[in-house]
Amino acid sequence: MTTKTVAELLSQDVTSQDVTVKGWVRTFRANRFIALNDGSTINNIQCIVDFENFDEALLKRVTTGAAIHITGELVESQGKGQSVEIVVKTLKVLGDSDPETYPIQPKKHSFEFLRENAHLRTRTNTFSAVMRLRSSLSFAVHKYFNENGFYYMHTPIVTGSDAEGAGEMFRVTNLDSKNPPLTENGKVNYKEDFFGKETNLTVSGQLEAETYAMSLGKVYTFGPTFRAENSNTSRHLSEFWMIEPEVAFMDLAGNMDLAEDFMKSVLSYILDTNKDDLEFLEKRLLDEEKTKPQTERSDMSLIEKIKFVVDNNFKRVSYTEAIDILRNCKPNKKKKFKYIIEEWGADLQSEHERFLVEKHFKCPVILFDYPANIKAFYMRLNEDGKTVRAMDILFPGIGEMVGGSQREERLEVLKEKMKALDIDEKELWWYLDLRKYGTAVHSGFGLGFERLVMFATGMGNIRDVIPYPRTPQNAEF
């Protein structure tokens, strides 16, 4: 008899058949009703035991967290909440779970407690739903790019360049930390290091992806990136995953088209494939919202937020127009914003971005043509000399979701920008070569995958949408 998943069994419309299933016990009530889950669905299957026909010692081992193997008859359910259930014929305990020490008992646990038990937290409904959604979104990303003619590129994890110019990078070295070789000036001699130079963990695969776009046309990366930013907020991780497409011969308008189509596609996919998980997480979020003051509650449910993105055209607004709107809006004039907008050139905060999306335009927003001095060196300088062809996509509830730009394809302009920011040409000689040999307009964007998972699941802390979060002072598991 083939073992079926719980998801397969719950979708069956043929009853009175013998089935076999394996999973973990969620609860065992009245020595009779086992709620069994194997991770394939948010829903448990009820297994009914006639305790008079089973050894008492065996039934005592059916505790929360135990792994069991059941065979029995799939029948129409007599109770509420499920269409089918299993009348148990044989029961084997594959792995015991000590009820005195098993941490994931059938009660409400704080997310802080579950982070401390991250190796077991996917045994809960919330985290199993989040991680199934994460998996579906990953698949949707690859599916979209594959169907649209992109090539998947694996960019280096160890790199000698700092793509963002942020300087907050994790060093990679095999030098003796207590007694490193020194130069005549008393500095660490990285020429004797493993790679013969100073190297770090990557903050972005963008620059390398650009080189491949300029030969393969359309490429994307989807891999781990690292930031040594000493930040303990609910939005920051030290290790996270980035999606970065790059396309040759595409300008900023094409980049905005691509990003909008991509976001709608991946979110549409989970609406179709993860209905049960989304409905569960939506209910969880609604219960959580009831504990907040009215002013802090969201105007939209989780599924409404996702459909808000999928069903609306993204409004395209220049940074300059957005600043005028924000400067003259009521929250700014009445000083309700934490960061008051006073003049052109201000870096927008999440509260400003959310106001534009949720209150002013009432649709997702793409801001473009930002001041050059608040954006990265590789962004294409506009003819006005003070703005660059950058774009950010703003979503409800979260603010910035996607950041991208048309890249600077003119060699001399790029060299001038690098000089002004004290970026060594020798370090990026290969990047400059792209502007010497067959240069052309090209563009791309970056999306922090965990931010997307946060948006799609309604989770408030980024540490709860990645299996094992890496943050300052925390590298457990």
ROSEBA-904773 format. One record per residue (C-alpha): residue number from 1; residue in one letter; x, y, z. Coordinates in pm, whole numbers. Layout:
REM ROSEBA-904773
<atom NUM 'A' <X Y Z>>;
...
***
This chain:
REM ROSEBA-904773
<atom 1 'M' <0 0 0>>;
<atom 2 'T' <150 337 -106>>;
<atom 3 'T' <199 591 171>>;
<atom 4 'K' <-6 905 101>>;
<atom 5 'T' <58 1256 229>>;
<atom 6 'V' <-199 1421 453>>;
<atom 7 'A' <-265 1676 176>>;
<atom 8 'E' <-340 1393 -70>>;
<atom 9 'L' <-571 1214 174>>;
<atom 10 'L' <-768 1529 259>>;
<atom 11 'S' <-828 1593 -111>>;
<atom 12 'Q' <-969 1243 -168>>;
<atom 13 'D' <-1336 1212 -253>>;
<atom 14 'V' <-1327 831 -257>>;
<atom 15 'T' <-1383 687 89>>;
<atom 16 'S' <-1396 330 225>>;
<atom 17 'Q' <-1044 258 107>>;
<atom 18 'D' <-742 135 300>>;
<atom 19 'V' <-463 394 332>>;
<atom 20 'T' <-128 437 502>>;
<atom 21 'V' <15 764 632>>;
<atom 22 'K' <317 879 833>>;
<atom 23 'G' <353 1201 1028>>;
<atom 24 'W' <391 1373 1365>>;
<atom 25 'V' <128 1381 1636>>;
<atom 26 'R' <-11 1728 1702>>;
<atom 27 'T' <-259 1616 1970>>;
<atom 28 'F' <-408 1294 2107>>;
<atom 29 'R' <-745 1353 2276>>;
<atom 30 'A' <-950 1122 2495>>;
<atom 31 'N' <-721 831 2413>>;
<atom 32 'R' <-911 819 2084>>;
<atom 33 'F' <-854 1111 1842>>;
<atom 34 'I' <-508 1163 1690>>;
<atom 35 'A' <-450 1488 1497>>;
<atom 36 'L' <-171 1395 1253>>;
<atom 37 'N' <36 1630 1038>>;
<atom 38 'D' <321 1556 797>>;
<atom 39 'G' <404 1909 678>>;
<atom 40 'S' <229 1875 342>>;
<atom 41 'T' <-59 2102 447>>;
<atom 42 'I' <-168 2338 722>>;
<atom 43 'N' <-451 2092 799>>;
<atom 44 'N' <-427 1784 1019>>;
<atom 45 'I' <-599 1455 944>>;
<atom 46 'Q' <-799 1300 1225>>;
<atom 47 'C' <-718 936 1301>>;
<atom 48 'I' <-962 750 1523>>;
<atom 49 'V' <-830 482 1756>>;
<atom 50 'D' <-1049 216 1920>>;
<atom 51 'F' <-837 215 2237>>;
<atom 52 'E' <-986 -114 2360>>;
<atom 53 'N' <-817 -292 2067>>;
<atom 54 'F' <-471 -139 2118>>;
<atom 55 'D' <-206 -204 2379>>;
<atom 56 'E' <-221 59 2655>>;
<atom 57 'A' <159 88 2664>>;
<atom 58 'L' <164 168 2290>>;
<atom 59 'L' <-104 437 2323>>;
<atom 60 'K' <94 603 2606>>;
<atom 61 'R' <373 659 2353>>;
<atom 62 'V' <138 855 2120>>;
<atom 63 'T' <240 1196 2253>>;
<atom 64 'T' <267 1540 2092>>;
<atom 65 'G' <569 1540 1858>>;
<atom 66 'A' <597 1162 1823>>;
<atom 67 'A' <645 1024 1470>>;
<atom 68 'I' <395 751 1387>>;
<atom 69 'H' <294 520 1102>>;
<atom 70 'I' <-76 447 1062>>;
<atom 71 'T' <-274 219 833>>;
<atom 72 'G' <-650 225 833>>;
<atom 73 'E' <-970 291 644>>;
<atom 74 'L' <-1036 637 499>>;
<atom 75 'V' <-1400 718 576>>;
<atom 76 'E' <-1631 1015 558>>;
<atom 77 'S' <-1583 1223 870>>;
<atom 78 'Q' <-1857 1230 1132>>;
<atom 79 'G' <-1716 1542 1299>>;
<atom 80 'K' <-1677 1904 1195>>;
<atom 81 'G' <-1371 2058 1033>>;
<atom 82 'Q' <-1273 1780 793>>;
<atom 83 'S' <-1439 1583 515>>;
<atom 84 'V' <-1251 1257 576>>;
<atom 85 'E' <-1080 1077 862>>;
<atom 86 'I' <-897 749 919>>;
<atom 87 'V' <-1024 460 1128>>;
<atom 88 'V' <-695 317 1257>>;
<atom 89 'K' <-619 -52 1201>>;
<atom 90 'T' <-244 -59 1280>>;
<atom 91 'L' <-30 195 1459>>;
<atom 92 'K' <350 204 1494>>;
<atom 93 'V' <550 462 1688>>;
<atom 94 'L' <853 539 1471>>;
<atom 95 'G' <1006 793 1708>>;
<atom 96 'D' <906 877 2065>>;
<atom 97 'S' <870 1233 2195>>;
<atom 98 'D' <909 1290 2568>>;
<atom 99 'P' <610 1503 2677>>;
<atom 100 'E' <807 1634 2974>>;
<atom 101 'T' <1081 1792 2761>>;
<atom 102 'Y' <932 1843 2410>>;
<atom 103 'P' <918 2224 2375>>;
<atom 104 'I' <643 2256 2108>>;
<atom 105 'Q' <341 2165 2315>>;
<atom 106 'P' <-14 2232 2183>>;
<atom 107 'K' <-46 2582 2331>>;
<atom 108 'K' <36 2938 2226>>;
<atom 109 'H' <411 3011 2214>>;
<atom 110 'S' <580 3348 2171>>;
<atom 111 'F' <780 3404 1853>>;
<atom 112 'E' <1087 3478 2072>>;
<atom 113 'F' <1054 3132 2230>>;
<atom 114 'L' <1010 2969 1890>>;
<atom 115 'R' <1323 3144 1754>>;
<atom 116 'E' <1515 2980 2038>>;
<atom 117 'N' <1374 2649 1911>>;
<atom 118 'A' <1404 2727 1540>>;
<atom 119 'H' <1491 2363 1465>>;
<atom 120 'L' <1141 2263 1580>>;
<atom 121 'R' <930 2571 1508>>;
<atom 122 'T' <805 2441 1172>>;
<atom 123 'R' <605 2187 1376>>;
<atom 124 'T' <368 2478 1449>>;
<atom 125 'N' <95 2589 1209>>;
<atom 126 'T' <229 2942 1171>>;
<atom 127 'F' <583 2846 1074>>;
<atom 128 'S' <488 2551 857>>;
<atom 129 'A' <262 2791 662>>;
<atom 130 'V' <535 3055 636>>;
<atom 131 'M' <795 2809 511>>;
<atom 132 'R' <562 2649 257>>;
<atom 133 'L' <491 2999 125>>;
<atom 134 'R' <863 3073 115>>;
<atom 135 'S' <916 2759 -91>>;
<atom 136 'S' <631 2846 -330>>;
<atom 137 'L' <762 3201 -377>>;
<atom 138 'S' <1110 3062 -453>>;
<atom 139 'F' <966 2834 -718>>;
<atom 140 'A' <756 3120 -861>>;
<atom 141 'V' <1069 3336 -896>>;
<atom 142 'H' <1254 3072 -1099>>;
<atom 143 'K' <940 2989 -1296>>;
<atom 144 'Y' <887 3353 -1399>>;
<atom 145 'F' <1243 3410 -1518>>;
<atom 146 'N' <1264 3074 -1692>>;
<atom 147 'E' <942 3143 -1884>>;
<atom 148 'N' <1065 3490 -1982>>;
<atom 149 'G' <1398 3392 -2137>>;
<atom 150 'F' <1634 3469 -1848>>;
<atom 151 'Y' <1943 3265 -1764>>;
<atom 152 'Y' <2011 3182 -1399>>;
<atom 153 'M' <2356 3294 -1291>>;
<atom 154 'H' <2546 3198 -975>>;
<atom 155 'T' <2747 3504 -872>>;
<atom 156 'P' <3045 3475 -635>>;
<atom 157 'I' <2988 3461 -260>>;
<atom 158 'V' <3352 3553 -191>>;
<atom 159 'T' <3440 3885 -355>>;
<atom 160 'G' <3695 4163 -353>>;
<atom 161 'S' <3443 4436 -442>>;
<atom 162 'D' <3181 4624 -240>>;
<atom 163 'A' <2895 4671 -487>>;
<atom 164 'E' <2701 4911 -266>>;
<atom 165 'G' <2995 5113 -138>>;
<atom 166 'A' <2859 5056 213>>;
<atom 167 'G' <3177 4910 360>>;
<atom 168 'E' <2988 4689 607>>;
<atom 169 'M' <3118 4352 492>>;
<atom 170 'F' <3230 4025 651>>;
<atom 171 'R' <3597 3960 588>>;
<atom 172 'V' <3704 3621 450>>;
<atom 173 'T' <4057 3520 552>>;
<atom 174 'N' <4270 3225 656>>;
<atom 175 'L' <4545 3437 809>>;
<atom 176 'D' <4644 3369 1170>>;
<atom 177 'S' <4423 3610 1367>>;
<atom 178 'K' <4673 3626 1655>>;
<atom 179 'N' <4983 3669 1444>>;
<atom 180 'P' <4900 3789 1089>>;
<atom 181 'P' <5183 3872 845>>;
<atom 182 'L' <5252 4247 834>>;
<atom 183 'T' <5383 4486 569>>;
<atom 184 'E' <5676 4722 631>>;
<atom 185 'N' <5417 4982 740>>;
<atom 186 'G' <5281 4749 1006>>;
<atom 187 'K' <4953 4678 828>>;
<atom 188 'V' <4812 4329 764>>;
<atom 189 'N' <4972 4190 448>>;
<atom 190 'Y' <4678 4048 254>>;
<atom 191 'K' <4909 3943 -30>>;
<atom 192 'E' <4989 3644 189>>;
<atom 193 'D' <4620 3564 242>>;
<atom 194 'F' <4449 3272 66>>;
<atom 195 'F' <4329 3479 -233>>;
<atom 196 'G' <4630 3711 -237>>;
<atom 197 'K' <4413 4012 -157>>;
<atom 198 'E' <4154 4133 93>>;
<atom 199 'T' <3822 3951 33>>;
<atom 200 'N' <3473 3960 184>>;
<atom 201 'L' <3134 3791 169>>;
<atom 202 'T' <2924 3950 -105>>;
<atom 203 'V' <2662 4219 -40>>;
<atom 204 'S' <2520 4185 -393>>;
<atom 205 'G' <2565 3989 -715>>;
<atom 206 'Q' <2461 4285 -929>>;
<atom 207 'L' <2796 4393 -1074>>;
<atom 208 'E' <2887 4040 -1182>>;
<atom 209 'A' <2533 3989 -1318>>;
<atom 210 'E' <2579 4300 -1534>>;
<atom 211 'T' <2880 4139 -1703>>;
<atom 212 'Y' <2673 3835 -1800>>;
<atom 213 'A' <2377 4044 -1915>>;
<atom 214 'M' <2615 4213 -2159>>;
<atom 215 'S' <2671 3883 -2334>>;
<atom 216 'L' <2372 3661 -2256>>;
<atom 217 'G' <2114 3940 -2274>>;
<atom 218 'K' <1888 3853 -1980>>;
<atom 219 'V' <2017 3701 -1657>>;
<atom 220 'Y' <1918 3685 -1290>>;
<atom 221 'T' <2076 3588 -962>>;
<atom 222 'F' <1900 3440 -661>>;
<atom 223 'G' <2141 3370 -380>>;
<atom 224 'P' <2269 3454 -33>>;
<atom 225 'T' <2412 3797 47>>;
<atom 226 'F' <2567 3931 366>>;
<atom 227 'R' <2579 4263 553>>;
<atom 228 'A' <2787 4326 862>>;
<atom 229 'E' <2552 4604 973>>;
<atom 230 'N' <2521 4602 1352>>;
<atom 231 'S' <2144 4639 1346>>;
<atom 232 'N' <1895 4456 1563>>;
<atom 233 'T' <1572 4581 1404>>;
<atom 234 'S' <1282 4366 1283>>;
<atom 235 'R' <1383 4447 921>>;
<atom 236 'H' <1752 4350 922>>;
<atom 237 'L' <1940 4022 880>>;
<atom 238 'S' <2314 3963 846>>;
<atom 239 'E' <2252 3684 595>>;
<atom 240 'F' <1963 3706 350>>;
<atom 241 'W' <1869 3615 -7>>;
<atom 242 'M' <1862 3855 -302>>;
<atom 243 'I' <1690 3834 -641>>;
<atom 244 'E' <1871 4047 -900>>;
<atom 245 'P' <1779 4044 -1271>>;
<atom 246 'E' <1991 4237 -1525>>;
<atom 247 'V' <1888 4300 -1885>>;
<atom 248 'A' <2088 4437 -2179>>;
<atom 249 'F' <1933 4701 -2407>>;
<atom 250 'M' <1662 4781 -2150>>;
<atom 251 'D' <1605 5135 -2024>>;
<atom 252 'L' <1442 5256 -1701>>;
<atom 253 'A' <1087 5235 -1842>>;
<atom 254 'G' <1147 4872 -1944>>;
<atom 255 'N' <1294 4802 -1600>>;
<atom 256 'M' <976 4933 -1434>>;
<atom 257 'D' <763 4720 -1667>>;
<atom 258 'L' <966 4409 -1583>>;
<atom 259 'A' <958 4465 -1207>>;
<atom 260 'E' <582 4526 -1200>>;
<atom 261 'D' <508 4219 -1413>>;
<atom 262 'F' <744 4006 -1201>>;
<atom 263 'M' <590 4111 -869>>;
<atom 264 'K' <236 4050 -992>>;
<atom 265 'S' <333 3710 -1130>>;
<atom 266 'V' <496 3566 -817>>;
<atom 267 'L' <218 3694 -589>>;
<atom 268 'S' <-53 3560 -823>>;
<atom 269 'Y' <118 3221 -804>>;
<atom 270 'I' <80 3191 -425>>;
<atom 271 'L' <-281 3310 -439>>;
<atom 272 'D' <-345 3009 -662>>;
<atom 273 'T' <-129 2749 -487>>;
<atom 274 'N' <-122 2836 -114>>;
<atom 275 'K' <-483 2924 -40>>;
<atom 276 'D' <-507 2732 291>>;
<atom 277 'D' <-178 2874 424>>;
<atom 278 'L' <-277 3231 331>>;
<atom 279 'E' <-619 3195 492>>;
<atom 280 'F' <-461 3063 812>>;
<atom 281 'L' <-203 3345 824>>;
<atom 282 'E' <-472 3602 745>>;
<atom 283 'K' <-678 3485 1045>>;
<atom 284 'R' <-366 3493 1265>>;
<atom 285 'L' <-298 3849 1153>>;
<atom 286 'L' <-657 3960 1214>>;
<atom 287 'D' <-642 3820 1569>>;
<atom 288 'E' <-311 4002 1624>>;
<atom 289 'E' <-454 4329 1487>>;
<atom 290 'K' <-738 4318 1743>>;
<atom 291 'T' <-480 4363 2020>>;
<atom 292 'K' <-347 4686 1864>>;
<atom 293 'P' <-486 5040 1904>>;
<atom 294 'Q' <-730 5131 1623>>;
<atom 295 'T' <-485 5381 1471>>;
<atom 296 'E' <-219 5110 1424>>;
<atom 297 'R' <-446 4855 1256>>;
<atom 298 'S' <-414 4783 886>>;
<atom 299 'D' <-693 4890 652>>;
<atom 300 'M' <-651 4567 454>>;
<atom 301 'S' <-638 4198 541>>;
<atom 302 'L' <-338 3990 427>>;
<atom 303 'I' <-505 3851 114>>;
<atom 304 'E' <-650 4196 33>>;
<atom 305 'K' <-297 4342 46>>;
<atom 306 'I' <-167 4078 -196>>;
<atom 307 'K' <-460 4132 -432>>;
<atom 308 'F' <-408 4510 -400>>;
<atom 309 'V' <-67 4456 -566>>;
<atom 310 'V' <-183 4197 -819>>;
<atom 311 'D' <-497 4380 -933>>;
<atom 312 'N' <-379 4743 -948>>;
<atom 313 'N' <-157 4914 -1204>>;
<atom 314 'F' <151 5059 -1034>>;
<atom 315 'K' <146 5441 -1034>>;
<atom 316 'R' <471 5592 -1168>>;
<atom 317 'V' <573 5915 -996>>;
<atom 318 'S' <897 6112 -1011>>;
<atom 319 'Y' <1083 6171 -686>>;
<atom 320 'T' <1036 6545 -738>>;
<atom 321 'E' <657 6510 -767>>;
<atom 322 'A' <649 6280 -461>>;
<atom 323 'I' <844 6536 -254>>;
<atom 324 'D' <593 6807 -348>>;
<atom 325 'I' <303 6580 -246>>;
<atom 326 'L' <467 6490 85>>;
<atom 327 'R' <576 6845 167>>;
<atom 328 'N' <218 6971 125>>;
<atom 329 'C' <30 6678 284>>;
<atom 330 'K' <-152 6709 618>>;
<atom 331 'P' <68 6465 818>>;
<atom 332 'N' <376 6666 717>>;
<atom 333 'K' <224 7009 779>>;
<atom 334 'K' <81 6899 1115>>;
<atom 335 'K' <413 6733 1202>>;
<atom 336 'K' <254 6385 1236>>;
<atom 337 'F' <545 6231 1043>>;
<atom 338 'K' <843 6129 1255>>;
<atom 339 'Y' <1067 6264 977>>;
<atom 340 'I' <939 6596 843>>;
<atom 341 'I' <993 6658 470>>;
<atom 342 'E' <1129 7009 428>>;
<atom 343 'E' <1327 7018 107>>;
<atom 344 'W' <1414 6838 -217>>;
<atom 345 'G' <1692 6585 -165>>;
<atom 346 'A' <1553 6421 149>>;
<atom 347 'D' <1583 6043 172>>;
<atom 348 'L' <1231 5902 204>>;
<atom 349 'Q' <1142 5693 507>>;
<atom 350 'S' <894 5404 531>>;
<atom 351 'E' <623 5634 673>>;
<atom 352 'H' <646 5859 363>>;
<atom 353 'E' <641 5563 124>>;
<atom 354 'R' <337 5411 294>>;
<atom 355 'F' <151 5745 286>>;
<atom 356 'L' <199 5765 -91>>;
<atom 357 'V' <75 5407 -143>>;
<atom 358 'E' <-200 5373 117>>;
<atom 359 'K' <-340 5726 151>>;
<atom 360 'H' <-256 5937 -154>>;
<atom 361 'F' <-252 5714 -464>>;
<atom 362 'K' <-422 5405 -313>>;
<atom 363 'C' <-220 5169 -536>>;
<atom 364 'P' <140 5040 -551>>;
<atom 365 'V' <379 5321 -649>>;
<atom 366 'I' <703 5332 -849>>;
<atom 367 'L' <917 5636 -766>>;
<atom 368 'F' <1186 5726 -1020>>;
<atom 369 'D' <1458 5985 -1094>>;
<atom 370 'Y' <1607 6018 -746>>;
<atom 371 'P' <1874 6269 -638>>;
<atom 372 'A' <2215 6135 -742>>;
<atom 373 'N' <2372 6202 -402>>;
<atom 374 'I' <2144 5953 -219>>;
<atom 375 'K' <2188 5669 -471>>;
<atom 376 'A' <2469 5432 -574>>;
<atom 377 'F' <2755 5519 -812>>;
<atom 378 'Y' <2646 5280 -1090>>;
<atom 379 'M' <2312 5449 -1159>>;
<atom 380 'R' <2273 5637 -1489>>;
<atom 381 'L' <2305 6015 -1448>>;
<atom 382 'N' <2022 6215 -1605>>;
<atom 383 'E' <2080 6514 -1830>>;
<atom 384 'D' <1993 6754 -1545>>;
<atom 385 'G' <2316 6644 -1374>>;
<atom 386 'K' <2150 6609 -1035>>;
<atom 387 'T' <1919 6303 -1064>>;
<atom 388 'V' <1977 5943 -1163>>;
<atom 389 'R' <1756 5689 -1342>>;
<atom 390 'A' <1674 5499 -1026>>;
<atom 391 'M' <1342 5345 -932>>;
<atom 392 'D' <1190 5205 -610>>;
<atom 393 'I' <865 5009 -589>>;
<atom 394 'L' <653 5084 -283>>;
<atom 395 'F' <400 4839 -135>>;
<atom 396 'P' <131 4882 132>>;
<atom 397 'G' <229 4799 487>>;
<atom 398 'I' <599 4765 414>>;
<atom 399 'G' <716 5059 201>>;
<atom 400 'E' <1007 4992 -35>>;
<atom 401 'M' <1002 4643 -185>>;
<atom 402 'V' <1219 4671 -499>>;
<atom 403 'G' <1511 4901 -581>>;
<atom 404 'G' <1665 4927 -926>>;
<atom 405 'S' <1803 5154 -1195>>;
<atom 406 'Q' <1923 5199 -1547>>;
<atom 407 'R' <2298 5145 -1514>>;
<atom 408 'E' <2556 5406 -1615>>;
<atom 409 'E' <2682 5281 -1953>>;
<atom 410 'R' <2911 5578 -2037>>;
<atom 411 'L' <3274 5510 -1944>>;
<atom 412 'E' <3388 5866 -1868>>;
<atom 413 'V' <3078 5951 -1663>>;
<atom 414 'L' <3117 5631 -1460>>;
<atom 415 'K' <3487 5700 -1399>>;
<atom 416 'E' <3406 6052 -1278>>;
<atom 417 'K' <3143 5920 -1036>>;
<atom 418 'M' <3384 5656 -902>>;
<atom 419 'K' <3656 5919 -855>>;
<atom 420 'A' <3417 6147 -663>>;
<atom 421 'L' <3333 5859 -427>>;
<atom 422 'D' <3697 5744 -397>>;
<atom 423 'I' <3624 5402 -556>>;
<atom 424 'D' <3947 5248 -687>>;
<atom 425 'E' <3935 5187 -1066>>;
<atom 426 'K' <4186 4903 -1026>>;
<atom 427 'E' <3939 4708 -810>>;
<atom 428 'L' <3662 4735 -1072>>;
<atom 429 'W' <3870 4727 -1392>>;
<atom 430 'W' <3653 4445 -1526>>;
<atom 431 'Y' <3335 4645 -1459>>;
<atom 432 'L' <3477 4941 -1650>>;
<atom 433 'D' <3569 4706 -1939>>;
<atom 434 'L' <3196 4662 -2006>>;
<atom 435 'R' <3187 5033 -2094>>;
<atom 436 'K' <3487 4999 -2329>>;
<atom 437 'Y' <3381 4697 -2533>>;
<atom 438 'G' <3031 4708 -2679>>;
<atom 439 'T' <2867 4924 -2416>>;
<atom 440 'A' <2488 4968 -2432>>;
<atom 441 'V' <2194 5079 -2222>>;
<atom 442 'H' <2114 4815 -1959>>;
<atom 443 'S' <1910 4797 -1639>>;
<atom 444 'G' <1820 4579 -1344>>;
<atom 445 'F' <1676 4568 -996>>;
<atom 446 'G' <1720 4401 -660>>;
<atom 447 'L' <1461 4245 -433>>;
<atom 448 'G' <1538 4121 -83>>;
<atom 449 'F' <1360 3786 -83>>;
<atom 450 'E' <1281 3793 289>>;
<atom 451 'R' <1101 4128 248>>;
<atom 452 'L' <881 3962 -14>>;
<atom 453 'V' <812 3669 220>>;
<atom 454 'M' <726 3913 501>>;
<atom 455 'F' <477 4089 274>>;
<atom 456 'A' <321 3763 154>>;
<atom 457 'T' <287 3611 502>>;
<atom 458 'G' <208 3918 713>>;
<atom 459 'M' <491 3833 953>>;
<atom 460 'G' <619 4141 1138>>;
<atom 461 'N' <977 4030 1200>>;
<atom 462 'I' <1222 3927 927>>;
<atom 463 'R' <1373 3666 1161>>;
<atom 464 'D' <1050 3468 1129>>;
<atom 465 'V' <1059 3425 749>>;
<atom 466 'I' <1403 3261 714>>;
<atom 467 'P' <1476 2914 855>>;
<atom 468 'Y' <1774 3011 1073>>;
<atom 469 'P' <1819 3388 1117>>;
<atom 470 'R' <2169 3532 1136>>;
<atom 471 'T' <2178 3859 1331>>;
<atom 472 'P' <2429 4042 1555>>;
<atom 473 'Q' <2532 3813 1843>>;
<atom 474 'N' <2325 3527 1702>>;
<atom 475 'A' <2443 3239 1483>>;
<atom 476 'E' <2268 2952 1660>>;
<atom 477 'F' <2193 2627 1469>>;
***
